[in-house]
């Protein structure tokens, strides 16, 4: 195939490639860049093209793969930039967040020592139930039930309920 025939075939495919690229990118300029990139790749790899294969399907395959590569690259760059981004001004919490945090800390402070210890060991320090069981010398089932009661108590206190009075034993 002569260079002139090759050019003519590629020129005939440009409108179809632009339509497909525009459909993929939804942006005229990005579509034009994608078609240009596709044609550059096709020309640089022309010798590796199968003689019996369809030029149209080969070009559309190249275009689609270039589009996917561009999307992946953009996601990687966005992720990297997101990690490098440092806000210029500190982000202060809202008054609502401050009030909620204070309320939770006050509720946490009014928990019993046993409940506070369970929540600190599991939720704050990140120990597993088995580690807490070994640490405190109690069965794992006891750790789980105490933790459940501690979470319920914290939830109730955070929602504004009053701490129940401790039960007193009355001896006859």
C-alpha positions in Angstrom: 0.0 0.0 0.0 1.4 3.4 -1.0 1.7 6.3 1.4 -1.0 8.2 -0.5 -3.5 5.3 -0.1 -2.6 5.1 3.6 -3.2 8.8 4.0 -6.5 8.6 2.1 -7.8 5.8 4.3 -6.9 7.6 7.5 -8.5 10.8 6.3 -11.7 8.9 5.6 -11.8 7.6 9.1 -11.2 10.9 10.9 -15.0 11.9 11.1 -15.9 8.5 12.5 -13.1 8.6 15.0 -14.1 12.1 16.1 -17.7 11.1 16.7 -16.6 8.1 18.8 -14.0 10.2 20.7 -16.6 13.0 21.3 -19.1 10.4 22.6 -16.4 9.0 25.0 -14.9 12.3 26.3 -18.0 14.6 26.0 -15.5 17.4 25.3 -14.6 18.7 21.8 -11.0 19.6 22.6 -10.4 16.3 24.5 -11.9 14.4 21.6 -9.6 16.2 19.1 -6.6 15.4 21.3 -7.7 11.8 21.5 -8.1 11.4 17.7 -4.7 13.0 17.2 -3.1 10.7 19.7 -4.8 7.7 18.0 -3.6 8.7 14.6 0.0 9.2 15.9 -0.1 5.7 17.5 -1.5 4.2 14.3 1.1 5.8 12.1 3.9 4.7 14.4 2.6 1.2 14.6 1.5 0.8 11.0 4.0 -1.9 10.3 2.6 -4.1 13.1 -1.0 -3.9 11.7 -2.3 -7.1 10.3 -2.8 -7.0 6.6 -6.1 -8.8 6.5 -7.6 -6.9 9.5 -10.0 -4.1 9.2 -8.5 -0.6 9.4 -11.7 0.8 11.1 -11.7 -1.7 13.9 -8.0 -1.4 14.4 -8.3 2.4 14.7 -11.3 2.3 17.0 -9.5 -0.2 19.3 -6.5 2.1 19.5 -8.8 5.1 20.2 -10.6 3.2 23.0 -7.4 2.0 24.6 -5.9 5.5 24.5 -9.1 6.8 26.1 -8.9 4.3 28.9 -5.2 4.9 29.4 -5.9 8.7 29.7 -8.6 8.0 32.3 -6.4 5.8 34.4 -3.6 8.3 34.2 -5.9 11.2 35.2 -7.2 9.2 38.2 -3.6 8.4 39.3 -2.6 12.1 39.0 -5.7 13.2 40.9 -4.9 10.7 43.7 -1.3 11.9 43.9 -2.3 15.5 43.9 -4.8 14.8 46.6 -2.1 13.4 48.8 0.2 16.4 48.2 -2.5 19.0 48.8 -2.1 21.0 52.0 -4.8 23.5 52.7 -3.5 27.1 53.1 -5.6 27.9 56.0 -6.5 25.5 58.8 -9.9 24.0 58.7 -11.7 24.7 61.9 -14.5 22.4 63.0 -18.0 23.8 63.0 -19.7 24.8 66.2 -22.0 21.8 65.9 -19.1 19.4 65.7 -17.4 21.0 68.7 -20.7 20.7 70.7 -21.2 17.1 69.7 -17.6 16.3 70.6 -17.8 18.0 74.0 -21.1 16.2 74.7 -19.5 12.8 73.9 -16.5 13.5 76.0 -18.7 14.5 78.9 -20.7 11.4 78.5 -17.5 9.3 78.3 -16.3 10.9 81.5 -19.5 10.0 83.4 -19.3 6.3 82.5 -18.3 3.8 85.1 -14.6 2.9 85.3 -15.3 -0.6 84.0 -17.1 0.8 80.9 -14.5 3.5 80.3 -11.7 0.9 80.5 -13.5 -1.4 77.9 -14.1 1.5 75.5 -10.5 2.8 75.8 -8.9 -0.6 75.3 -11.1 -1.6 72.3 -12.2 1.5 70.6 -9.3 3.9 71.3 -6.3 1.6 71.7 -7.5 -0.9 69.1 -7.0 -4.1 71.1 -8.8 -7.2 69.9 -11.4 -8.8 72.2 -8.9 -11.6 72.8 -6.1 -9.2 73.8 -8.4 -7.4 76.3 -9.5 -10.8 77.6 -5.9 -11.8 78.3 -5.0 -8.4 79.6 -7.8 -8.2 82.2 -7.9 -12.0 82.9 -11.6 -12.3 82.1 -13.4 -14.5 79.5 -13.8 -13.1 76.0 -17.6 -13.3 76.3 -17.4 -11.0 79.3 -15.4 -8.6 77.3 -18.0 -8.6 74.6 -20.9 -8.1 76.9 -19.2 -5.4 78.9 -18.2 -3.6 75.7 -21.8 -3.8 74.5 -23.2 -2.4 77.7 -20.5 0.4 77.6 -21.5 1.4 74.1 -25.2 1.4 75.0 -24.4 3.6 78.1 -22.3 6.0 76.1 -25.0 6.3 73.5 -27.7 6.9 76.1 -25.6 9.5 77.9 -24.6 11.2 74.6 -28.3 11.5 73.7 -28.9 13.4 77.0 -30.2 10.7 79.3 -29.2 10.9 82.9 -26.8 8.3 84.4 -28.8 5.8 86.4 -28.2 5.8 90.1 -26.0 2.9 91.2 -27.9 0.0 92.7 -27.4 -0.4 96.4 -27.6 -3.6 98.2 -30.0 -3.7 101.0 -29.3 -6.2 103.6 -31.9 -7.4 106.0 
